[in-house]
Amino acid sequence: MAAGPIKEPPAFEPRTYQILIKPDNRFDPENLKIEKGSIVEWRISNGCSSDQEDDLDSYLTKSHVIAFESPELQHTESQVLRGEKTSFKVRFLEPGLYPYRCQIFPRMRGVVSVFENVHQLLSHTQVPLRPQTAVIGLGPSKLF
């Protein structure tokens, strides 16, 4: 009996998680736990944005810039997020803790905790290691 063609295993489809920027200038969730290889998307939630150009104060209160605080990602930041159609995406390739903040509203802070796999994520048996690598993607539909 001849063997059939060898099939490649299906490609890993990374999971995408969302962090919403709420109208009261906070991240939801503030602390997100994910598995290695996942994508996190920061997006402005309904009621927090306006596509109208108002005065400067209104523009600033409806705008956000995501920036990382970890040494490995300290020069990584989003474009100005304004409106529901803008987003910022990062794919996390290594386990670790990735603290971030809003450049415009410094009290807005959060942490992405990246675990080696889903099992560790669910069991919380190990604390993530320091971050090493992340892939950045910007814009509403452009990924990487």
FISEZA-984075 format. One record per residue: residue number from 1; x, y, z of N, C-alpha, C in turn. Coordinates in pm, whole numbers, plus 32768, in hexadecimal, padded with zeros to 4 digits. Atoms other than C-alpha are relative to their C-alpha. Layout:
<num->NUM n_X->X n_Y->Y n_Z->Z ca_X->X ca_Y->Y ca_Z->Z c_X->X c_Y->Y c_Z->Z>
...
This chain:
<num->1 n_X->8055 n_Y->7F8C n_Z->8000 ca_X->8000 ca_Y->8000 ca_Z->8000 c_X->805A c_Y->807C c_Z->8000>
<num->2 n_X->7FAE n_Y->7F87 n_Z->800C ca_X->8099 ca_Y->814C ca_Z->7F97 c_X->7FCC c_Y->806B c_Z->8060>
<num->3 n_X->8025 n_Y->7F93 n_Z->7FA5 ca_X->809D ca_Y->826A ca_Z->808A c_X->7FCF c_Y->8077 c_Z->7FB1>
<num->4 n_X->8035 n_Y->7F88 n_Z->8041 ca_X->7FD7 ca_Y->839E ca_Z->8031 c_X->805E c_Y->8075 c_Z->8012>
<num->5 n_X->7FAA n_Y->7F89 n_Z->7FF1 ca_X->806A ca_Y->84FA ca_Z->8017 c_X->8006 c_Y->802C c_Z->8092>
<num->6 n_X->7FED n_Y->7FCE n_Z->7F77 ca_X->80F6 ca_Y->858A ca_Z->8157 c_X->7FBE c_Y->8088 c_Z->800A>
<num->7 n_X->8045 n_Y->7F80 n_Z->7FEC ca_X->801C ca_Y->86A0 ca_Z->81D9 c_X->8048 c_Y->8050 c_Z->806A>
<num->8 n_X->7FC5 n_Y->7FA4 n_Z->7F9F ca_X->80B0 ca_Y->87CA ca_Z->8288 c_X->7F9B c_Y->801A c_Z->806F>
<num->9 n_X->805E n_Y->7FDD n_Z->7F96 ca_X->801B ca_Y->8811 ca_Z->83DE c_X->7FC9 c_Y->808C c_Z->7FE8>
<num->10 n_X->8038 n_Y->7F7A n_Z->8016 ca_X->7F32 ca_Y->893D ca_Z->83DC c_X->8056 c_Y->806A c_Z->8046>
<num->11 n_X->7FB2 n_Y->7F91 n_Z->7FC7 ca_X->7FE1 ca_Y->8A88 ca_Z->841B c_X->7FBD c_Y->8031 c_Z->8080>
<num->12 n_X->8033 n_Y->7FCB n_Z->7F82 ca_X->7FBD ca_Y->8B16 ca_Z->8578 c_X->7FBB c_Y->8084 c_Z->7FE5>
<num->13 n_X->804B n_Y->7F83 n_Z->800D ca_X->7EB1 ca_Y->8C1F ca_Z->8575 c_X->8003 c_Y->8047 c_Z->8086>
<num->14 n_X->7FF6 n_Y->7FBD n_Z->7F7E ca_X->7F08 ca_Y->8D17 ca_Z->8687 c_X->7F79 c_Y->8036 c_Z->802F>
<num->15 n_X->8078 n_Y->7FC9 n_Z->7FC2 ca_X->7DF6 ca_Y->8D7D ca_Z->8775 c_X->8010 c_Y->8097 c_Z->800B>
<num->16 n_X->7FFC n_Y->7F6F n_Z->7FF1 ca_X->7D9D ca_Y->8EEF ca_Z->877E c_X->7FAB c_Y->8028 c_Z->8078>
<num->17 n_X->8044 n_Y->7FCB n_Z->7F89 ca_X->7D40 ca_Y->8F9B ca_Z->88C4 c_X->7FF1 c_Y->8097 c_Z->7FEE>
<num->18 n_X->8014 n_Y->7F6E n_Z->8007 ca_X->7CB2 ca_Y->90FD ca_Z->88E0 c_X->800B c_Y->803F c_Z->808A>
<num->19 n_X->8001 n_Y->7FA8 n_Z->7F8B ca_X->7CFB ca_Y->9208 ca_Z->89E0 c_X->7FB9 c_Y->807E c_Z->7FD3>
<num->20 n_X->804F n_Y->7F8A n_Z->8025 ca_X->7BF5 ca_Y->931A ca_Z->89D0 c_X->802C c_Y->8079 c_Z->8050>
<num->21 n_X->7FE7 n_Y->7F81 n_Z->7FBE ca_X->7C3B ca_Y->9485 ca_Z->8A21 c_X->7F77 c_Y->803D c_Z->801C>
<num->22 n_X->8086 n_Y->7FD8 n_Z->7FD5 ca_X->7B0C ca_Y->94F5 ca_Z->8AE7 c_X->7FF3 c_Y->8098 c_Z->8009>
<num->23 n_X->8016 n_Y->7F6F n_Z->7FFB ca_X->7A6C ca_Y->9651 ca_Z->8AF0 c_X->8035 c_Y->8043 c_Z->807F>
<num->24 n_X->7FCB n_Y->7FC4 n_Z->7F84 ca_X->7AE2 ca_Y->9686 ca_Z->8C58 c_X->8098 c_Y->7FF2 c_Z->8009>
<num->25 n_X->7F6E n_Y->8005 n_Z->800B ca_X->7C4E ca_Y->9665 ca_Z->8BE2 c_X->803D c_Y->7F90 c_Z->8054>
<num->26 n_X->7FC3 n_Y->8075 n_Z->7FC2 ca_X->7CA0 ca_Y->9505 ca_Z->8C54 c_X->8000 c_Y->7F8F c_Z->7F99>
<num->27 n_X->7FF9 n_Y->8075 n_Z->8056 ca_X->7D00 ca_Y->93BE ca_Z->8BAD c_X->7FA6 c_Y->7F93 c_Z->8039>
<num->28 n_X->8055 n_Y->806E n_Z->7FD3 ca_X->7C10 ca_Y->9297 ca_Z->8BBC c_X->801C c_Y->7F86 c_Z->7FA8>
<num->29 n_X->7FCF n_Y->800B n_Z->7F77 ca_X->7CA0 ca_Y->91AD ca_Z->8C24 c_X->8086 c_Y->8047 c_Z->8012>
<num->30 n_X->7F7E n_Y->7FC1 n_Z->7FE3 ca_X->7DC7 ca_Y->9256 ca_Z->8CCE c_X->806F c_Y->7F99 c_Z->8000>
<num->31 n_X->7F9E n_Y->806C n_Z->7FFA ca_X->7E7A ca_Y->910B ca_Z->8D02 c_X->7FCC c_Y->7F8B c_Z->7FAD>
<num->32 n_X->802A n_Y->8069 n_Z->805D ca_X->7E64 ca_Y->9010 ca_Z->8BE7 c_X->8066 c_Y->7F90 c_Z->8003>
<num->33 n_X->7FAA n_Y->8077 n_Z->8002 ca_X->7EF0 ca_Y->8EAC ca_Z->8BEE c_X->7FE6 c_Y->7FB6 c_Z->7F7D>
<num->34 n_X->800C n_Y->8041 n_Z->8082 ca_X->7F36 ca_Y->8E05 ca_Z->8A9F c_X->806C c_Y->7F95 c_Z->7FF2>
<num->35 n_X->7F99 n_Y->8060 n_Z->801F ca_X->7FFC ca_Y->8CE6 ca_Z->8A0C c_X->805C c_Y->8037 c_Z->7F93>
<num->36 n_X->7F9A n_Y->7FD7 n_Z->8061 ca_X->813A ca_Y->8D14 ca_Z->893E c_X->7FCA c_Y->7FF1 c_Z->7F72>
<num->37 n_X->802D n_Y->8003 n_Z->808A ca_X->80F7 ca_Y->8D63 ca_Z->87D0 c_X->7F7D c_Y->804A c_Z->7FE7>
<num->38 n_X->8080 n_Y->7FBB n_Z->800D ca_X->7FB1 ca_Y->8E1A ca_Z->8814 c_X->8013 c_Y->8092 c_Z->7FD7>
<num->39 n_X->8003 n_Y->7F74 n_Z->802A ca_X->7F55 ca_Y->8F71 ca_Z->878D c_X->7FA7 c_Y->804D c_Z->8061>
<num->40 n_X->8053 n_Y->7FA7 n_Z->7FAF ca_X->7ED6 ca_Y->908D ca_Z->8866 c_X->7FE3 c_Y->807C c_Z->7FAD>
<num->41 n_X->802B n_Y->7F89 n_Z->8049 ca_X->7E0F ca_Y->91A6 ca_Z->87C8 c_X->7FC4 c_Y->8064 c_Z->8062>
<num->42 n_X->8039 n_Y->7F93 n_Z->7FB1 ca_X->7DD1 ca_Y->92F0 ca_Z->887A c_X->7FA3 c_Y->804C c_Z->7FA3>
<num->43 n_X->8065 n_Y->7FBE n_Z->8053 ca_X->7C93 ca_Y->9397 ca_Z->87FA c_X->7FAD c_Y->805C c_Z->8059>
<num->44 n_X->8055 n_Y->7FA3 n_Z->7FB7 ca_X->7BC4 ca_Y->94C1 ca_Z->8865 c_X->7F71 c_Y->7FCB c_Z->7FFF>
<num->45 n_X->8087 n_Y->8038 n_Z->7FF5 ca_X->7A6F ca_Y->944F ca_Z->88E6 c_X->7F97 c_Y->8067 c_Z->7FD7>
<num->46 n_X->8070 n_Y->7FA8 n_Z->8022 ca_X->791E ca_Y->94DD ca_Z->8882 c_X->7FED c_Y->806A c_Z->806B>
<num->47 n_X->801A n_Y->7F95 n_Z->7FA1 ca_X->78D1 ca_Y->962A ca_Z->8923 c_X->807C c_Y->804C c_Z->8029>
<num->48 n_X->7F84 n_Y->7FBE n_Z->7FD9 ca_X->7A3E ca_Y->9687 ca_Z->894A c_X->8039 c_Y->8051 c_Z->7F8E>
<num->49 n_X->7FC3 n_Y->7FC0 n_Z->8073 ca_X->7A7B ca_Y->970B ca_Z->87EF c_X->7F9D c_Y->805B c_Z->7FB9>
<num->50 n_X->8050 n_Y->7FA9 n_Z->8053 ca_X->7A00 ca_Y->9810 ca_Z->8702 c_X->804D c_Y->8016 c_Z->7F7F>
<num->51 n_X->7FBD n_Y->7FE8 n_Z->807E ca_X->7A4F ca_Y->9831 ca_Z->8592 c_X->7FFB c_Y->8095 c_Z->7FDB>
<num->52 n_X->8007 n_Y->7F71 n_Z->8019 ca_X->79FF ca_Y->99A5 ca_Z->85A5 c_X->807D c_Y->8042 c_Z->8038>
<num->53 n_X->7F8E n_Y->7FB3 n_Z->7FCE ca_X->7B1B ca_Y->9A9B ca_Z->85CC c_X->7FCA c_Y->806F c_Z->805A>
<num->54 n_X->802C n_Y->7F9D n_Z->7F9F ca_X->7ACE ca_Y->9B5E ca_Z->8709 c_X->8076 c_Y->8058 c_Z->8024>
<num->55 n_X->7F90 n_Y->7FAE n_Z->7FD2 ca_X->7BAB ca_Y->9C4E ca_Z->87C9 c_X->8072 c_Y->7FA7 c_Z->8031>
<num->56 n_X->7F89 n_Y->804A n_Z->7FD8 ca_X->7D08 ca_Y->9BE7 ca_Z->883E c_X->7FE9 c_Y->7FAE c_Z->807E>
<num->57 n_X->8018 n_Y->804A n_Z->7F84 ca_X->7C96 ca_Y->9B82 ca_Z->899D c_X->7FAE c_Y->7F82 c_Z->7FE4>
<num->58 n_X->8053 n_Y->8073 n_Z->8021 ca_X->7B8A ca_Y->9A9D ca_Z->890E c_X->8050 c_Y->7F9A c_Z->7FB2>
<num->59 n_X->7FAC n_Y->805B n_Z->804F ca_X->7C82 ca_Y->9A0B ca_Z->8816 c_X->805C c_Y->7FAF c_Z->805B>
<num->60 n_X->7FA2 n_Y->8045 n_Z->7FA7 ca_X->7D7D ca_Y->99B8 ca_Z->8929 c_X->7FBA c_Y->7F9E c_Z->805D>
<num->61 n_X->8044 n_Y->805A n_Z->7FA3 ca_X->7C7C ca_Y->991F ca_Z->8A14 c_X->7FC8 c_Y->7F84 c_Z->7FB9>
<num->62 n_X->8031 n_Y->8072 n_Z->804C ca_X->7C0C ca_Y->9834 ca_Z->88FE c_X->8070 c_Y->7FB9 c_Z->7FB4>
<num->63 n_X->7F8D n_Y->803A n_Z->8044 ca_X->7D6C ca_Y->97D4 ca_Z->888C c_X->8056 c_Y->7FB3 c_Z->8063>
<num->64 n_X->7FAB n_Y->8053 n_Z->7FAB ca_X->7E58 ca_Y->96CB ca_Z->8911 c_X->8077 c_Y->7FCF c_Z->7FAF>
<num->65 n_X->7F87 n_Y->8039 n_Z->803C ca_X->7FBA ca_Y->964F ca_Z->88C9 c_X->8031 c_Y->7F95 c_Z->8060>
<num->66 n_X->7FD3 n_Y->8070 n_Z->7FAE ca_X->8020 ca_Y->94F8 ca_Z->894C c_X->8098 c_Y->7FF7 c_Z->7FF7>
<num->67 n_X->7F6E n_Y->800C n_Z->7FFA ca_X->818D ca_Y->94DC ca_Z->89BE c_X->8026 c_Y->7F97 c_Z->8067>
<num->68 n_X->7FD2 n_Y->8068 n_Z->7FA4 ca_X->8246 ca_Y->93BC ca_Z->8A61 c_X->806A c_Y->8037 c_Z->805E>
<num->69 n_X->7FA1 n_Y->7FD4 n_Z->7F9B ca_X->8311 ca_Y->93E9 ca_Z->8B9F c_X->8073 c_Y->7F9F c_Z->8015>
<num->70 n_X->7F94 n_Y->8061 n_Z->7FEE ca_X->83E6 ca_Y->92AE ca_Z->8B92 c_X->8079 c_Y->802B c_Z->7FAE>
<num->71 n_X->7F87 n_Y->7FD5 n_Z->8047 ca_X->8551 ca_Y->92EE ca_Z->8B2C c_X->8008 c_Y->7FCA c_Z->7F71>
<num->72 n_X->7FF8 n_Y->803D n_Z->8084 ca_X->8534 ca_Y->9200 ca_Z->8A03 c_X->7FA3 c_Y->8042 c_Z->7F9A>
<num->73 n_X->8061 n_Y->7FC2 n_Z->805B ca_X->840C ca_Y->92BF ca_Z->8972 c_X->7FEE c_Y->8095 c_Z->801B>
<num->74 n_X->8012 n_Y->7F75 n_Z->7FD4 ca_X->844A ca_Y->941D ca_Z->89FA c_X->7FEE c_Y->8063 c_Z->7F8E>
<num->75 n_X->8011 n_Y->7FA4 n_Z->8071 ca_X->8451 ca_Y->94BC ca_Z->889F c_X->7F8B c_Y->7FD7 c_Z->7FA7>
<num->76 n_X->8073 n_Y->802F n_Z->804B ca_X->8314 ca_Y->940C ca_Z->882E c_X->7F84 c_Y->804C c_Z->802E>
<num->77 n_X->807C n_Y->7FBC n_Z->7FDF ca_X->81DA ca_Y->94DE ca_Z->881D c_X->7FA7 c_Y->8006 c_Z->7F86>
<num->78 n_X->8063 n_Y->7FF9 n_Z->806C ca_X->809D ca_Y->94FD ca_Z->8752 c_X->7FFF c_Y->808C c_Z->7FC2>
<num->79 n_X->8022 n_Y->7F7D n_Z->8035 ca_X->8037 ca_Y->9617 ca_Z->8670 c_X->7F92 c_Y->8037 c_Z->805A>
<num->80 n_X->806E n_Y->7FC9 n_Z->7FB0 ca_X->7F2F ca_Y->96FE ca_Z->8705 c_X->7F82 c_Y->7FB2 c_Z->7FDD>
<num->81 n_X->807E n_Y->8046 n_Z->8013 ca_X->7DF6 ca_Y->962E ca_Z->8735 c_X->7F8F c_Y->8062 c_Z->801A>
<num->82 n_X->8071 n_Y->7FA5 n_Z->7FF4 ca_X->7CC1 ca_Y->96FE ca_Z->86F7 c_X->7F92 c_Y->7FCB c_Z->7FA7>
<num->83 n_X->806E n_Y->8037 n_Z->804D ca_X->7B76 ca_Y->9673 ca_Z->868A c_X->7FFF c_Y->7F68 c_Z->8005>
<num->84 n_X->8014 n_Y->8090 n_Z->7FF4 ca_X->7AEE ca_Y->9514 ca_Z->8682 c_X->8043 c_Y->7FB1 c_Z->7F91>
<num->85 n_X->7FC4 n_Y->8046 n_Z->8071 ca_X->7B9B ca_Y->94C2 ca_Z->8539 c_X->8098 c_Y->7FF1 c_Z->800E>
<num->86 n_X->7F70 n_Y->800E n_Z->7FEE ca_X->7CFE ca_Y->94DD ca_Z->85C0 c_X->801D c_Y->7F99 c_Z->806C>
<num->87 n_X->7FD9 n_Y->8064 n_Z->7F9D ca_X->7DB1 ca_Y->93CC ca_Z->867C c_X->8097 c_Y->7FF0 c_Z->7FFD>
<num->88 n_X->7F71 n_Y->801C n_Z->7FF3 ca_X->7F0A ca_Y->9359 ca_Z->86E7 c_X->800C c_Y->7F6D c_Z->8024>
<num->89 n_X->7FF4 n_Y->8090 n_Z->7FEA ca_X->7F71 ca_Y->91EA ca_Z->86D3 c_X->8090 c_Y->7FDA c_Z->801A>
<num->90 n_X->7F7C n_Y->8037 n_Z->7FE2 ca_X->8096 ca_Y->9130 ca_Z->8768 c_X->7FF1 c_Y->7F69 c_Z->800C>
<num->91 n_X->7FFA n_Y->8092 n_Z->7FF0 ca_X->80E8 ca_Y->8FBE ca_Z->8745 c_X->8074 c_Y->7FE2 c_Z->805E>
<num->92 n_X->7F9D n_Y->801D n_Z->7F99 ca_X->81A3 ca_Y->8F3F ca_Z->8877 c_X->803B c_Y->7F75 c_Z->7FE9>
<num->93 n_X->7FBF n_Y->807C n_Z->8025 ca_X->82A1 ca_Y->8E33 ca_Z->881E c_X->804B c_Y->7FBD c_Z->8071>
<num->94 n_X->7FB5 n_Y->8038 n_Z->7F8F ca_X->834A ca_Y->8DFC ca_Z->896F c_X->7FB3 c_Y->8015 c_Z->8082>
<num->95 n_X->803F n_Y->7FED n_Z->7F7D ca_X->82C7 ca_Y->8DC4 ca_Z->8AD0 c_X->803E c_Y->8076 c_Z->8049>
<num->96 n_X->7FCB n_Y->7F91 n_Z->7FB2 ca_X->82EB ca_Y->8EEA ca_Z->8BBA c_X->7F92 c_Y->805E c_Z->802D>
<num->97 n_X->805A n_Y->7F96 n_Z->7FD2 ca_X->824C ca_Y->901A ca_Z->8C5B c_X->801A c_Y->807B c_Z->7FAB>
<num->98 n_X->7FF5 n_Y->7F8D n_Z->805A ca_X->8208 ca_Y->9140 ca_Z->8B74 c_X->7FA9 c_Y->8072 c_Z->8035>
<num->99 n_X->804F n_Y->7F8D n_Z->7FD0 ca_X->8198 ca_Y->9279 ca_Z->8C31 c_X->7FF5 c_Y->806B c_Z->7F93>
<num->100 n_X->8018 n_Y->7F95 n_Z->8061 ca_X->8103 ca_Y->9392 ca_Z->8B5F c_X->7FB0 c_Y->806F c_Z->8040>
<num->101 n_X->804A n_Y->7F8C n_Z->7FCE ca_X->8061 ca_Y->94E6 ca_Z->8B8B c_X->7FD2 c_Y->8053 c_Z->7F88>
<num->102 n_X->8027 n_Y->7F9D n_Z->8064 ca_X->7FB8 ca_Y->95FE ca_Z->8ACC c_X->805E c_Y->8077 c_Z->800F>
<num->103 n_X->7FA5 n_Y->7F8D n_Z->7FFC ca_X->80AD ca_Y->9714 ca_Z->8A71 c_X->7FB5 c_Y->8082 c_Z->8021>
<num->104 n_X->804C n_Y->7F85 n_Z->7FEA ca_X->7F99 ca_Y->981B ca_Z->8A81 c_X->7FC7 c_Y->8005 c_Z->808D>
<num->105 n_X->8038 n_Y->800B n_Z->7F78 ca_X->7EFD ca_Y->97A1 ca_Z->8BCA c_X->8055 c_Y->7F9D c_Z->804F>
<num->106 n_X->7FA0 n_Y->805A n_Z->7FC0 ca_X->8022 ca_Y->9712 ca_Z->8C96 c_X->7FC6 c_Y->7FA9 c_Z->806F>
<num->107 n_X->803A n_Y->8055 n_Z->7F96 ca_X->7F3C ca_Y->968C ca_Z->8DAA c_X->7FBD c_Y->7F84 c_Z->7FC4>
<num->108 n_X->8037 n_Y->8076 n_Z->8043 ca_X->7EAB ca_Y->9599 ca_Z->8CA9 c_X->8071 c_Y->7F9D c_Z->7FEC>
<num->109 n_X->7F96 n_Y->8064 n_Z->8005 ca_X->7F80 ca_Y->9462 ca_Z->8CD9 c_X->7FC4 c_Y->7F74 c_Z->7FFA>
<num->110 n_X->802A n_Y->808B n_Z->8005 ca_X->7F69 ca_Y->92EF ca_Z->8C9B c_X->8079 c_Y->7FA6 c_Z->7FED>
<num->111 n_X->7F96 n_Y->8063 n_Z->8012 ca_X->8032 ca_Y->91AF ca_Z->8C7B c_X->7FC9 c_Y->7F8D c_Z->7FAC>
<num->112 n_X->801C n_Y->807B n_Z->8049 ca_X->802E ca_Y->9095 ca_Z->8B7C c_X->8061 c_Y->7F97 c_Z->8036>
<num->113 n_X->7FB0 n_Y->8071 n_Z->7FCE ca_X->80A9 ca_Y->8F4F ca_Z->8C1D c_X->7FF8 c_Y->7F91 c_Z->7F99>
<num->114 n_X->7FFA n_Y->8064 n_Z->8069 ca_X->811B ca_Y->8E56 ca_Z->8B17 c_X->8038 c_Y->7F7E c_Z->803A>
<num->115 n_X->7FD8 n_Y->8084 n_Z->7FCE ca_X->812F ca_Y->8CE4 ca_Z->8B73 c_X->802E c_Y->7FA8 c_Z->7F8C>
<num->116 n_X->7FC6 n_Y->8059 n_Z->8065 ca_X->81E7 ca_Y->8BD0 ca_Z->8AB8 c_X->7F94 c_Y->7FB8 c_Z->7FAF>
<num->117 n_X->8069 n_Y->8049 n_Z->8046 ca_X->80A5 ca_Y->8B14 ca_Z->8A62 c_X->7F7C c_Y->800F c_Z->804C>
<num->118 n_X->8085 n_Y->7FF4 n_Z->7FC4 ca_X->7F32 ca_Y->8AFA ca_Z->8AAF c_X->7FFA c_Y->7FBA c_Z->8087>
<num->119 n_X->8002 n_Y->8049 n_Z->7F81 ca_X->7F6F ca_Y->89F8 ca_Z->8BC1 c_X->8038 c_Y->8056 c_Z->8071>
<num->120 n_X->7FC8 n_Y->7FA9 n_Z->7F98 ca_X->8052 ca_Y->8AE5 ca_Z->8C84 c_X->7FA6 c_Y->8078 c_Z->801A>
<num->121 n_X->805B n_Y->7F8F n_Z->7FF1 ca_X->7F61 ca_Y->8C02 ca_Z->8C46 c_X->7F8B c_Y->7FDA c_Z->805C>
<num->122 n_X->8073 n_Y->802A n_Z->7FB1 ca_X->7E3F ca_Y->8B3F ca_Z->8CD9 c_X->8025 c_Y->7FD4 c_Z->808D>
<num->123 n_X->7FDA n_Y->8032 n_Z->7F7C ca_X->7F00 ca_Y->8AA6 ca_Z->8DF9 c_X->804F c_Y->8066 c_Z->8051>
<num->124 n_X->7FAE n_Y->7F99 n_Z->7FBD ca_X->7FD7 ca_Y->8BD9 ca_Z->8E4B c_X->806F c_Y->7FC1 c_Z->8053>
<num->125 n_X->7F99 n_Y->8046 n_Z->7FB3 ca_X->80E8 ca_Y->8AE9 ca_Z->8EB7 c_X->8086 c_Y->8049 c_Z->7FFB>
<num->126 n_X->7F80 n_Y->7FB9 n_Z->800A ca_X->8203 ca_Y->8BC8 ca_Z->8E42 c_X->7FE6 c_Y->8093 c_Z->7FE2>
<num->127 n_X->8007 n_Y->7F71 n_Z->801C ca_X->8236 ca_Y->8D3D ca_Z->8E40 c_X->8046 c_Y->8018 c_Z->7F7A>
<num->128 n_X->7FBC n_Y->7FE6 n_Z->807E ca_X->828A ca_Y->8DC0 ca_Z->8CE3 c_X->808C c_Y->8039 c_Z->8016>
<num->129 n_X->7F78 n_Y->7FCC n_Z->7FFB ca_X->83F7 ca_Y->8E0D ca_Z->8CA1 c_X->8004 c_Y->808C c_Z->7FC6>
<num->130 n_X->7FEF n_Y->7F7B n_Z->803B ca_X->8481 ca_Y->8F5B ca_Z->8C2D c_X->7FE3 c_Y->7FFB c_Z->7F6B>
<num->131 n_X->801F n_Y->8000 n_Z->808F ca_X->840F ca_Y->8FC2 ca_Z->8ACF c_X->807F c_Y->8005 c_Z->7FAC>
<num->132 n_X->7F8F n_Y->7FFA n_Z->805D ca_X->84F6 ca_Y->8F92 ca_Z->89A7 c_X->7FD7 c_Y->8032 c_Z->7F77>
<num->133 n_X->8022 n_Y->7FE2 n_Z->808A ca_X->843E ca_Y->8FAF ca_Z->885F c_X->7F6A c_Y->8019 c_Z->7FF1>
<num->134 n_X->808B n_Y->7FE9 n_Z->8026 ca_X->82FB ca_Y->9045 ca_Z->87E0 c_X->8000 c_Y->8034 c_Z->7F71>
<num->135 n_X->800F n_Y->7FD0 n_Z->8088 ca_X->8284 ca_Y->908C ca_Z->8680 c_X->7F92 c_Y->8068 c_Z->8001>
<num->136 n_X->805C n_Y->7F8E n_Z->7FFA ca_X->81D4 ca_Y->91D7 ca_Z->864A c_X->7FB2 c_Y->800C c_Z->7F7E>
<num->137 n_X->8053 n_Y->7FE3 n_Z->8075 ca_X->80B3 ca_Y->921B ca_Z->855E c_X->7FAA c_Y->8079 c_Z->8020>
<num->138 n_X->804C n_Y->7F86 n_Z->7FE9 ca_X->8001 ca_Y->9368 ca_Z->8537 c_X->7F8A c_Y->8009 c_Z->7FA2>
<num->139 n_X->806E n_Y->7FDC n_Z->8059 ca_X->7EB9 ca_Y->93DE ca_Z->84AA c_X->7F87 c_Y->7FA6 c_Z->800F>
<num->140 n_X->807D n_Y->8049 n_Z->7FEF ca_X->7D54 ca_Y->9365 ca_Z->848E c_X->8001 c_Y->7F76 c_Z->7FBF>
<num->141 n_X->8003 n_Y->8082 n_Z->803F ca_X->7D9A ca_Y->9245 ca_Z->83A1 c_X->808B c_Y->7FCD c_Z->7FDC>
<num->142 n_X->7F78 n_Y->802A n_Z->8020 ca_X->7F12 ca_Y->923A ca_Z->8365 c_X->803A c_Y->7FB7 c_Z->8077>
<num->143 n_X->7FC9 n_Y->8051 n_Z->7F95 ca_X->7FA8 ca_Y->9125 ca_Z->8432 c_X->808A c_Y->7FD2 c_Z->7FD5>
<num->144 n_X->7F75 n_Y->8026 n_Z->8016 ca_X->8121 ca_Y->9100 ca_Z->8437 c_X->802C c_Y->8032 c_Z->7F7B>
